[in-house]
């Protein structure tokens, strides 16, 4: 029974990661796009800041993903160490 519960917890963690990454990616892209478009309209530099904003949004979203994966990896290693009697 505990093994079945553990698999659901693992599934929930990875589902949360996927959902979180999707929301973060969408928010970063939208903010970069609209922020860049707003700057382009004010400064008269039509596609430059919009493209820069989109690229920054993608970069920030993937950095967020890597940070989240790193945290999950460290948590998993800590649990494995406790399970093996090292912690």
C-alpha positions in Angstrom: 0.0 0.0 0.0 2.8 2.4 0.8 4.5 1.7 -2.5 1.3 2.7 -4.4 1.0 5.9 -2.4 4.7 6.7 -3.1 4.1 6.3 -6.8 1.2 8.8 -6.6 3.3 11.3 -4.7 6.1 11.0 -7.3 3.5 11.4 -10.1 2.0 14.5 -8.4 5.5 16.0 -8.0 6.3 15.6 -11.7 2.8 16.7 -12.8 3.3 19.8 -10.6 6.6 20.4 -12.3 5.1 20.1 -15.8 2.2 22.4 -14.9 4.5 24.9 -13.2 6.8 25.0 -16.2 3.9 25.6 -18.6 2.6 28.4 -16.6 6.0 30.0 -16.1 6.8 29.7 -19.8 3.5 31.3 -20.8 3.8 34.1 -18.3 7.4 34.8 -19.3 6.6 34.8 -23.0 3.6 37.1 -22.6 5.4 39.5 -20.4 8.4 39.6 -22.7 6.2 40.0 -25.8 3.9 42.7 -24.4 6.7 44.6 -22.6 8.9 44.6 -25.7 6.0 45.7 -27.8 5.2 48.5 -25.4 8.8 49.7 -25.5 8.9 49.4 -29.3 5.8 51.6 -29.6 7.2 54.2 -27.3 10.6 54.3 -28.8 9.7 53.7 -32.5 11.9 50.6 -32.8 9.3 48.1 -34.1 10.5 44.5 -33.7 13.7 44.9 -31.7 12.5 45.0 -28.1 9.7 42.5 -28.8 12.2 39.9 -30.0 14.6 40.7 -27.1 11.7 40.3 -24.6 10.6 37.0 -26.1 14.2 35.7 -25.9 14.6 36.8 -22.3 11.2 35.2 -21.5 12.3 31.9 -22.9 15.7 32.1 -21.2 14.1 32.9 -17.8 11.5 30.1 -18.2 14.2 27.5 -18.9 16.4 28.8 -16.0 13.3 28.4 -13.8 12.9 24.8 -15.1 16.6 24.0 -14.4 16.4 25.4 -10.9 13.3 23.3 -10.2 14.9 20.2 -11.6 18.0 20.8 -9.5 15.9 21.2 -6.3 14.0 17.9 -7.1 17.4 16.2 -7.7 18.8 17.4 -4.4 15.6 16.3 -2.6 15.7 12.9 -4.2 19.4 12.4 -3.3 18.7 13.5 0.3 15.9 10.9 0.5 18.1 8.2 -0.9 20.8 9.1 1.6 18.4 8.8 4.5 16.9 5.6 3.1 20.4 4.1 2.9 21.3 5.2 6.4 23.7 7.9 5.4 21.7 10.9 6.7 
